[in-house]
Amino acid sequence: MHIEIVTIGDELLLGFTIDTNAAHIARELASLGVRIVRRATCGDDADAIAAAVREALDRTGAVITTGGLGPTADDMTKPAIASIFGKGMVMDADILAGLEERWRRRFGHALPVSNRQQALVPEGCTILPNRHGSAPGIWLEDGRGRWVAMFPGVPRELRGMLADTLIPRLRDRLPNDGPVIRSRTLRTANIAESALADRLGDLARGVNGLPLAFLPGNDGVDLRLTSWVLPAREAEATLDAAAARIRGKVDRFIYGEGDDDLAALMLAECAARNLTIAVAESCTGGMLGQRLTAIPGSSRSVQGGVIAYANDVKIRELGVPAEAIDTHGAVSREVALAMATGVRQRFGTGVGIGITGIAGPDGGTLEKPVGTVWVAIDLEGEVRAVRALLPGNRAEIRYRAAQLALDRLRLMLTRTVEDGENGWTAQGTETGPQTP
C-alpha cells in the first residue's frame, strides 16, 4: 500500500513549527508494510488544501492529512476535502453532545460558539474518535475505494489517534504475510562519511540486496539498512546478516544500534564495572556533564565535575601546572591530561575526563584553528589523550567534543585503539599530536 501525507498549516510553511507528524506517521506505518511515497505541506487556504489532496488522491488513492480541524476561522481542512468528494457539511449531534459535556466537565461552562465548528463533518464520513483532545478525526472514502484520513495537527493527539484508529483500520486491509518495511541502524562515532565508505568498499552501495544510507550528524554517521519488499521474518534475518557484514568491516567505530545514546551506553558500562565518573570541561562548558546526568540513574556513576573555563580555575581547582599552560597553551595535550587526572583525584573516581579546545567562532590560530579539541581519559591512573579538529559552528563543535570524549572512553574500556593510532597517546609517550 502506498500513501501520501499532506500536512496543513501556515505555521509549518513559515517555519515556526517543525513538522514532526509526518515523520511519526511514516515510521509507524512502515511496520505494517505501508510506504509513504510523497509528503506535501500547504497553508491554511481551502483552495491549496483541496489541490494538494486532489493531486495526491489521483496518484495513490490514499491520503493522510494533519491539521486544520480546530475551531478557528483558519481551520478549513474538512470543507475543503469534502468538496473533492462532492459532499456537504452537516452537524453531528453525537460529536456536539460530547463537546458540550467535555466543556461542562473540564471547564465548568458552556461550549463556546466557535467550538461548535468541530462537530461539523462531511456527509457520509466515518468519525475517528479522539480520546486525546477535542477535535475528532475523519475518514472519507468514495465508491472507487479512494480515501482520506484527516487528523488534528497537535502531535500528542495525532500520535494517540494513529494508534487507536488508523493503524487497526489499515492492518485489516493488508495481507497477513505481506511485505513489511524494516530498517536497521548502526551508529558510528568519530569517523567521516567518506572514510566509512572507503572501509566498506562495495558494501557502501548495498548489502545483501538491501540499500545502505549514510546519515551524518553531530553524533556521528548512522548507517541505515532498509528492507522494503520482504515478509517480516525474512526481512529481519536479511537485516541481521547485512548488519553482520558491515560490522565485519567497521565494527570498531560502531557504538550502538537504533536510537542508542552513547552517554547512556557508557554509564551502563561504567556501572557494570563499578566505575564512577568525574568530568573536567573547558570548551564544552558542562555539556558532557549534562549529557551524562540527563540519563535516569546516572547518580550511581556520576560524582561531579568542574567547568574550568578560565586558566586560574584549571590551576586552582584541578591542579593543572601553570607551566604546562604557559609552555603549551590551555588547548594542549598536557593540559587535557592534567585536567583528567586532576578531576579524577579530586572526586575520588575511577574515571576522569578532561576536555579543552577552541569552539569559536574566534580564538583560532594557524597552529590551533577553531575546532581544535584535546580530550583526555584517566582510567584508574592510566591516562591517554587524543587531538581532533572538529567541523561545524560553536554549538556543533561543543557537542562533537562531548561525543568524542564519550567515544574515547568506550575505546579505552574496550581496548579497541592502540597507542599512536588516530592520535591516541598515553601519558609520557613521545608521539606527537595528530588529527584522527
C-alpha positions, 0 to 999 in steps of 0.5 A, spaced: 500 500 500 502 506 498 500 513 501 501 520 501 501 525 507 499 532 506 500 536 512 496 543 513 498 549 516 501 556 515 505 555 521 509 549 518 510 553 511 513 559 515 517 555 519 515 556 526 513 549 527 517 543 525 513 538 522 514 532 526 507 528 524 509 526 518 515 523 520 511 519 526 506 517 521 511 514 516 515 510 521 509 507 524 506 505 518 512 502 515 511 496 520 505 494 517 508 494 510 505 501 508 510 506 504 509 513 504 511 515 497 510 523 497 509 528 503 506 535 501 505 541 506 500 547 504 497 553 508 491 554 511 487 556 504 481 551 502 483 552 495 491 549 496 488 544 501 483 541 496 489 541 490 494 538 494 489 532 496 486 532 489 493 531 486 495 526 491 488 522 491 489 521 483 496 518 484 495 513 490 488 513 492 490 514 499 491 520 503 493 522 510 492 529 512 494 533 519 491 539 521 486 544 520 480 541 524 480 546 530 475 551 531 478 557 528 476 561 522 483 558 519 481 551 520 478 549 513 481 542 512 474 538 512 470 543 507 475 543 503 476 535 502 469 534 502 468 538 496 473 533 492 468 528 494 462 532 492 459 532 499 456 537 504 457 539 511 452 537 516 452 537 524 453 531 528 449 531 534 453 525 537 460 529 536 456 536 539 453 532 545 460 530 547 463 537 546 458 540 550 459 535 556 467 535 555 466 543 556 461 542 562 466 537 565 473 540 564 471 547 564 465 548 568 461 552 562 458 552 556 461 550 549 463 556 546 460 558 539 466 557 535 467 550 538 461 548 535 465 548 528 468 541 530 462 537 530 461 539 523 463 533 518 462 531 511 456 527 509 457 520 509 464 520 513 466 515 518 468 519 525 475 517 528 474 518 535 479 522 539 480 520 546 486 525 546 483 532 545 477 535 542 477 535 535 475 528 532 478 525 526 475 523 519 475 518 514 472 519 507 472 514 502 468 514 495 465 508 491 472 507 487 475 505 494 479 512 494 480 515 501 482 520 506 484 520 513 484 527 516 487 528 523 488 534 528 495 537 527 497 537 535 502 531 535 500 528 542 493 527 539 495 525 532 500 520 535 494 517 540 489 517 534 494 513 529 494 508 534 487 507 536 484 508 529 488 508 523 493 503 524 487 497 526 483 500 520 489 499 515 492 492 518 485 489 516 486 491 509 493 488 508 495 481 507 497 477 513 504 475 510 505 481 506 511 485 505 513 489 511 518 495 511 524 494 516 530 498 517 536 497 521 541 502 524 548 502 526 551 508 529 558 510 528 562 515 532 568 519 530 569 517 523 567 521 516 562 519 511 567 518 506 572 514 510 566 509 512 565 508 505 572 507 503 572 501 509 566 498 506 568 498 499 562 495 495 558 494 501 557 502 501 552 501 495 548 495 498 548 489 502 545 483 501 540 486 496 538 491 501 540 499 500 545 502 505 544 510 507 549 514 510 546 519 515 551 524 518 550 528 524 553 531 530 553 524 533 556 521 528 554 517 521 548 512 522 548 507 517 541 505 515 539 498 512 532 498 509 528 492 507 522 494 503 519 488 499 520 482 504 515 478 509 517 480 516 521 474 518 525 474 512 526 481 512 529 481 519 534 475 518 536 479 511 537 485 516 541 481 521 546 478 516 547 485 512 548 488 519 553 482 520 557 484 514 558 491 515 560 490 522 565 485 519 568 491 516 567 497 521 565 494 527 570 498 531 567 505 530 560 502 531 557 504 538 550 502 538 544 500 534 537 504 533 536 510 537 542 508 542 545 514 546 552 513 547 552 517 554 547 512 556 551 506 553 557 508 557 554 509 564 551 502 563 558 500 562 561 504 567 556 501 572 557 494 570 564 495 572 563 499 578 566 505 575 564 512 577 565 518 573 568 525 574 568 530 568 573 536 567 570 541 561 573 547 558 570 548 551 564 544 552 562 548 558 558 542 562 555 539 556 558 532 557 556 533 564 549 534 562 549 529 557 551 524 562 546 526 568 540 527 563 540 519 563 535 516 569 540 513 574 546 516 572 547 518 580 550 511 581 556 513 576 556 520 576 560 524 582 561 531 579 565 535 575 568 542 574 567 547 568 574 550 568 573 555 563 578 560 565 586 558 566 586 560 574 580 555 575 584 549 571 590 551 576 586 552 582 581 547 582 584 541 578 591 542 579 593 543 572 601 546 572 601 553 570 607 551 566 604 546 562 599 552 560 604 557 559 609 552 555 603 549 551 597 553 551 590 551 555 588 547 548 594 542 549 595 535 550 598 536 557 593 540 559 587 535 557 591 530 561 592 534 567 585 536 567 583 528 567 587 526 572 586 532 576 578 531 576 579 524 577 583 525 584 579 530 586 572 526 586 575 520 588 573 516 581 575 511 577 574 515 571 576 522 569 575 526 563 578 532 561 576 536 555 579 543 552 579 546 545 577 552 541 569 552 539 569 559 536 567 562 532 574 566 534 580 564 538 583 560 532 590 560 530 594 557 524 597 552 529 590 551 533 584 553 528 577 553 531 575 546 532 581 544 535 579 539 541 584 535 546 580 530 550 583 526 555 581 519 559 584 517 566 582 510 567 584 508 574 591 512 573 592 510 566 591 516 562 591 517 554 589 523 550 587 524 543 587 531 538 581 532 533 579 538 529 572 538 529 567 541 523 561 545 524 559 552 528 560 553 536 554 549 538 556 543 533 563 543 535 561 543 543 557 537 542 562 533 537 567 534 543 562 531 548 561 525 543 568 524 542 570 524 549 564 519 550 567 515 544 574 515 547 572 512 553 568 506 550 575 505 546 579 505 552 574 500 556 574 496 550 581 496 548 579 497 541 585 503 539 592 502 540 597 507 542 599 512 536 593 510 532 588 516 530 592 520 535 591 516 541 597 517 546 598 515 553 601 519 558 609 520 557 609 517 550 613 521 545 608 521 539 606 527 537 599 530 536 595 528 530 588 529 527 584 522 527 
